[in-house]
Amino acid sequence: MKRFQTVLLVTAALLGGNAAVGGAMALAQPAAAQSSPASGDLIMDLTPAEATKQAGFPVKVPRYQPAGKYYPTLAYKRSASQVVISYHGNAGNPFFLRIHPGEWKEVSFAKGKAYVGKQPEKYDDMTVFMWEEEKGLVYELASGLSGDELKKIAESVDVWDPAVTEWPEVKMQSENTEELTREEAEEKFGSPFKVPTLLPPGTTLSYGYTKGKESSSVDIYNQTPGKTSNFLSIDVSKESLEEIKKSVTKPETIKPVKIGTIQGFSFQTPGSSYRNPELTHFNSLLWEDKGITYRMTSDMTLEQMINVAEWFR
């Protein structure tokens, strides 16, 4: 059964150079051209040790984390030789660490080269702290957290030691193919599927395909969320609705809803946003139509989401 987490979409987006968590968070860049990258370019749900083997360079992780409980998710993109670690909690500012080869302007920092400031073309209005550790290996730390807090995290980054830094058990690794057209996504999925034809203003859909050990799915999300555009992700699979309901993180929030003439369900998906540190969850809709299950997650209201869902064609 495919495990769904909003944070995985965020990680995929960061690795792709676009992206987002919530209408609250966007790494705004021009939309990437549609292409057909090699299957399995993006490998999700890795441990630091597994990512080190994939990347061929040491993948270090923070030992210091801000107050609160954070859940890390790690992914590696082969074509770009990039690692991204996303840290999300049920509340508070998420933060993201990108590790890749490269060079940056040198400024004073205990570990060597460093830079703190803004990169709006890549990270919208998040604060960015960048430094170099091993020669030619750049670390980029981005968040709505303060520069001082990012510096504390950066100074704690070190080789992963399971005895020092706990890492969640990885049960279901998956590989993701990004930047597909709808037709390419349907070909990989093995059948046509419906998409929303009524979208919130400023929404640009992007398609990806995720292949796990036990199942596969199409990932559809708003490629350009930001201050005036909502976060929107849609998971399309052939997994049964009842099986997916079993994987809902907060089953006590599941409620029946009508989507046109279809019986569906709403529930809450834990998540966080750097623009809205008070945000603790996103709304989710789940329904089945002609053997295909759709799961939509957004920071829109439930009423707005039902309206979008009723316009799937």
Summary of the structure (lengths in Angstrom):
residues: 313
radius of gyration: 19.0
end to end distance: 26.1
largest distance: 62.2
contacts: 1053
relative contact order: 0.18
helix: 19%
strand: 36%
